[in-house]
């Protein structure tokens, strides 16, 4: 399958559907939220502060005046915040109330190792542990019917990632981009594929898909460390990158395109998956390792204190 001409204009009507997207206040998350709202979805937009959520809602309503939007507070780097948000969601939207969950928020290439309030390396916590816990805690609210999806946003950096169980929190070695970040994004992809295996085994109609934006220019690049990395990023961006709106297309394809399948991974269809319309992305061998996936899942349950087996 090659989706060389898929655009936001091909998004089916989302009227009557409720969407939760993390990190929807900036970058590709904002543009994904904008397009889903434009096509009629009710969008829940949690951010790390009320001000950030309110600003995103203001910008979306400037383009979609009738958008149905709900702000909330969520810091994926804090398990307490994840639990508080899940409690808020349960009270505000009880029962099977969610059609689409997009785990999009993330941080990239923090120059120095930082620990969260829970004692985890910040990239691993924000990009992977938090989304895992959030998905688990909200799983009972996902509508058990065709069309319901969980989308996990990975990165092409996952191709260079390794899951090092005795260095998950960068206790021994911290490499901002090609260590901690790439590991967290490989973990995201492993999670998405293992979740689909578990959904299939349980006979659930819910689909788990994954996407990566290619080389999309967003605020994340601000953390790229080192003169060489910054120089290459600036020099190559005009040639090999795309803007955040186009970078959001693989996420949107994974979220709503009828052609997207459970366990599917989507990214830009151009050269080296850096830019271009969405199509199937290359899945690194480590992400297909079922033994690795089961071990990571078990370790993640232990670290987060959230154990679950999808219905």
Secondary structure as UniProt FT lines:
FT   TURN            4..5
FT   HELIX           8..10
FT   TURN            15..16
FT   STRAND          18..21
FT   TURN            22..25
FT   HELIX           27..38
FT   TURN            39..40
FT   STRAND          42..47
FT   HELIX           50..63
FT   TURN            65..66
FT   STRAND          68..73
FT   TURN            76..77
FT   HELIX           79..92
FT   STRAND          100..103
FT   TURN            117..118
FT   HELIX           122..124
FT   HELIX           125..129
FT   HELIX           130..138
FT   HELIX           139..141
FT   TURN            146..147
FT   STRAND          149..153
FT   HELIX           156..160
FT   HELIX           165..167
FT   TURN            168..169
FT   HELIX           176..181
FT   HELIX           182..201
FT   TURN            202..203
FT   STRAND          207..211
FT   STRAND          216..217
FT   HELIX           219..223
FT   HELIX           227..240
FT   STRAND          242..243
FT   HELIX           244..247
FT   HELIX           249..256
FT   TURN            258..259
FT   TURN            262..263
FT   STRAND          265..268
FT   HELIX           271..273
FT   STRAND          278..280
FT   HELIX           285..288
FT   HELIX           290..304
//
